[in-house]
Amino acid sequence: MKKIVTISAGALLAMALIVIIVTQCRKTDKRSTLQKQIDADNPQHLPSSSGKTLEMILVTPDDTYKGELKDSLGVYFQKQCDGVFSPEPRFDLVQMQPNRFFNSEMFQKHRNVLIIDYKPANKENNIYQKIDYKSFPQAYFQIIANNKDSLYSLISAYAPTIIDRFHNNEYRRVLYAYKKLANASAISKMETTFKFSMMLSEEYSIVNLNNEFAWFRKDYKINQEQRTQNITIYRTKFTGNGMFSDKKITELRDQVAKKYIAGPTKGSYMGTEVRFPLTQKAIIIAGVKVMETRGLWRLFNDFMGGSFVNYTFYDTKHDQFIMIDCFLYAPNQPKRDDLMQMEGIVHSLQFEK
């Protein structure tokens, strides 16, 4: 006969406590590791920067911000966003008097700051940059000039750099926020399948995931209006640099969408809206050259549409051509800020070590 082992109530309680303690320790270890990663991003432990998405503060006197200067800054910082049908400016520019700005700790902690000090008494013509100066993330620029030619020359020469730093702040803000809400399961599956990862938050669910394609989606509402952010990944064989042309990217994008992204009505599917111009530029993400393409998408055989930003690159280590496509559904609503959030996710790209 088998011996019957009896366990006392006290022993059961002790075992339960051990399980609870071990589980709690594992959770604490995970939180500790995550906190270390977050602290590494902000080693000075600066306060979080303020400001809405793609908002910048321009600090200059009212009597300076007019006419030619206002027009010149508008060309760079309030240009219409690419890949958006309804006009939306690149930045929401908030002009502020110097005394109001320098007497406010809150304004000085704004994420994107441009100070223009223009007066004949100035002794130099120069530009200064401070990154993560009084908050995190933050880019703080000051242009000093004593004549118009020097002022406009400095604006023209450095506006692209300032814009890149301001955009980088938005990407860092997304990454910093999402690390606290990371969807560890989705990120792990992405890395296992594609040999790279991006920082997805828990708000994103997996719609589809197989050996060549993944679709992550975030559904939510603002003011009772439905919005959907979508990020898809597709990999295929690399056949040469011709794959980076706008024609080839459009063809591949439409091929993948027709195969995997069906519309709500029978026979409908997503494709690129060719009646709207595409814009392209080469950028660097995680040390890799990436082709960024912007435009509009539409449903064929239906009436839905929206904006997209597409990223393609050749992963030389694994000999694979990667297409990451971010498309937004937000009918009759602003698109810029949501696109920027998805751009931030792509800019968090990390390759398998």
N, C-alpha and C positions, 0 to 999 in steps of 0.2 A: 504494500500500500504506500501511496505517496504521502509524504509528510506535509501537513497543513501548517503553513507559516502564518502566524498572526502578528499584526502590527498594531501597536498601541496608538491611541488617539494623539498622544504627545509626539510620537515618532512621525505620524502623518503631518502634524502641524510643523514640525521641524523641517521635513522634506519640502513642504509647501513654501516655507520661508526661504529655503535655499534656492528654490526655483525663482521666486520673486526677486531675490537679491541678485542672482546671476543675470536674469533678464534686465533688471534695472541697471546693472553695471554695463551690459552691452549697449543699452540705450545711452547711458552716460558717455561711454567711449565714442559712440557715433556722434553725439552732440559735441564732444570735446574735439574730435577730428574736424568736424564742420566749422566749429568756432575758430580753430587754428587757421583754416583756409580763409575764413572771413577776415580774421585779424591780419593775415598776410597781405590782403588787398589794401588794408588801411593801417599800415604799421604805426602811424602817428596817433591812431585812435582819435582822429578828427571827428567833429560832429557831422551828421549827414547834411549834405547841401540841400538848399531849398530851390523851389522853382518848378514850374510845370514842364512837361515834355517839350523840348525844342523851344524853350523860352530863353531869351537873352536880355540882359540889362545893359543898356548903353548909357554910360555916365558922361554927360557933357552939358554945358549950359544951354538953356532954351534959345538964346540969341545966336548960338553956334550951330545948333541942329536945325538948319533950314537951307533952302535953296540947293546949291551945288553939293554941299556935304550930305544932306539928306538923300538926294538923288543917287550920289555915289555909293553910299552905304546900302541903299535899297537894291541896287544892281546885284550886290553880292549876298546880302543877308535876307532879303525879302523876295528873291527870285521865286517864281512858281516852281513847286516840286515837280520833278519828273515822274511820269507814270501815274499821275492823278488827273482825272478828267475835270473835276471842278477845281477852280483856282484855290490853292492853299500855299501860303508863303513858306519858304524854307525855315524861317524862324519867326516867332512872335517877338517883335522887338519892343522893349519897354524902355523909353528914354527917361532919364532921371537927372535932376539937378545934383551937382556934386555935393553940396552941403547936406542934402537929404540922404544921399547914399552913405557918405562917410560918418554920419551921425547915427547910423542904424546897423547894429550887429547882424540883424536878420538879412538885410540886403547885401551886406558884405559876405555872407555865407551862400549867396546864390551860386548855382552851378556854373553858369556861363556869364562872364563879366567882360565887357570891353569899355575901357576908359579912354576918352579922347581929350587930351589936354593941349589945346591949340590957342596960343597967344604970342604976340611978337616978343614979349619979355623973356620967353623961354630961352635957355642957353644951349639947347641941343635939339636934334631931330633924330628920334630913335624909337624903338619899340621894346617893351619889356614883357616877359612872360613868367608867370608863377603858376605851377601846377599843384593842386591840392594845397592851397595857401592857407585858407581859413576854414575849409570844410572838405568833405570827400563825397563824391568826386567833384573837382572844381578846376576850371581853367580861367585864369585871371590875366587879362592883357591890358597894357597901357601904352598908348601911342602919344608921344610928346613931339610937338612941332611948333616952329615959330614962323613958318611961311606956308602959303597954300600949295606951292609945287611940292614941297617936301611932304606935306600932309597927305596929299592924294597919291604921291608915289609910294608912301609907306602903306596906305590902305590897299592899293593895287597889288603891291608885292606880297603882302602878308595875309590878305583876306582868305586865300585858299587854306593857309596853315591854320588860321583861327577857326575856320569852318570845320576843318578836320578834327581839331582838338575839341570843339564843342560837340561834334558828332560822337567822338570817342568817349566823351563824358556820358552821353546817353547810353552807349553800349555798356560802359562800366557800371552805370546805375542799374541797368537791367540784370547784368550778371550778379551784382552784389545782392540785389533783392531776391533773385531766383535761387541763389545758393541756400537761402534760408527756407525755401519751399521746394527743394529739388525733388523731381520725380525719379528717384533712384532706379526703379525698375525699368522705366522707359529708357533712361540713359544707358543702363547696362545692356539692354537688348540692342540698342542702337550700336553700341561699341562692338558687341559680339558679332553683329551682322556686317557692319560697314568698316570696322577698324578705326573709327573715330567717334567722337562724342560731341554733343552740344548741351548746354545747360537748359533743360526743360523744367518748367515748374509743374507742380501737382495739378494745375488747372488743365494741363494737356492730357488728352486720352489717346490711346492707340486705336486708330480706325482700321489699319491694315499693316501687316508686317510680314514680309517673306524674304527670300534670299536676294532679291533684286530691288525691292520697293518697300518704302515705309511711309505711312501717313499719320501725322499727329495733328490733333484738332483741339481747339479751345472755343467753346460756345459760352456766350454770356450776353447780358443785356445792359445797355446804358439808356436811362430815361425810357424804359420799356421798349426800346428798339433792339432787335436781334442783331448780334454781331458774331462773326466766326473768323478766327484766325486759323490758318492751315499751313503746315509745313510738311512738304513731301521730300523724300530722298530717293534717288534712282541711280543705279550704277550699271555700267555697261562696258564693253571693250573699247579701249582707246585706239582710234584709227588715224590720228594725226591732228595737227593744229587747225585744220579746216573745221573741226568740230566746234570751234569757238566763234564762228561767224554768226551773225544774227539770224541768217537763214537756217543754218543747221540747228541752232539752239531752238528756234521756233518749231522746226520739224520734229525734233526729239521731244520737246515739251508737249506738243500736240499728240504725238504718238503715245506717250506715257499716259497723258490725261484721258485719251480715248479708251485706253485699255483698263485704267484703274479708277477713274473719277467720273462715274455716271451721274447724270442729273436726276431730278426728282420725277420727271415724266419719261415714259418709255421712249427710247431712242435718242434721248438728249445726253450730251457729254460736254465736258469742258474743253476749250481750245483758246488760242491766242486771238485777240481782236486785231486783225491786220490793218484795219482802217485807221488805227491810232498809231502814231510813230513810236518806235522803240528807241530807247537810249541805252548806250553801252559805255562801260569804262572798265579798265583793268585795275584791280586793287590787290593788296596783299593782306591775307588773313593767316595767322599762325605760320608765317614764313613761306606761304605758298601763294603763287600768282593765281588769282581768281578773276574770272570775267563776270561782271555784274550787269544784268540786263533788266530794264524796267519797262513796263507797259501795262496794258489792260487785258483781262481775260473775259470770255463770254461763254455762255452755254449755247451750243448749237441745238436747234430744234426746241428752244425754250427762250426765256427772256431774262435770265439772271446774268450778272456781270460784276466786275470790280477791278481792283488794282493788284499787280503782282510785282515782286522783285525776285529775280532768279540768279543763282550762283552756280557756275560750272568750273571745275578744275580737274587736273590730271594728278591722281595720287600715284606718284612714281614708285613708291615703296611696294604697293600692292598691285601695280599695273592695272588701275581701274579709272574710268572716267566717271566723275560724280556730278550729278545735277541736284541741287537743293532748290526747291521752288517754294516761295512763300506767297500765298494768295489770300486775299481778304474779301469777305462778304459783309458789307455794311451799307445797305441801300439808302441813298439820300442822306448819308452821314459823312462827317470828315474821315479821311483815310490816313493822313500823314502820321499821326502818333501811333496808331496800331501797326503800321508798316515799320516804324522805327523800333518798336518792341521786338518784332520778328527779326529785323536786321541785327539787333543786339544779340539775339539767340545764335544766329549764324556766326557772328563775330566772336562768340565764345568757343568756337571750334578748337578742339584739341585732338591730335592724332595719337593713335596707340603707340606706346613706348616699347 
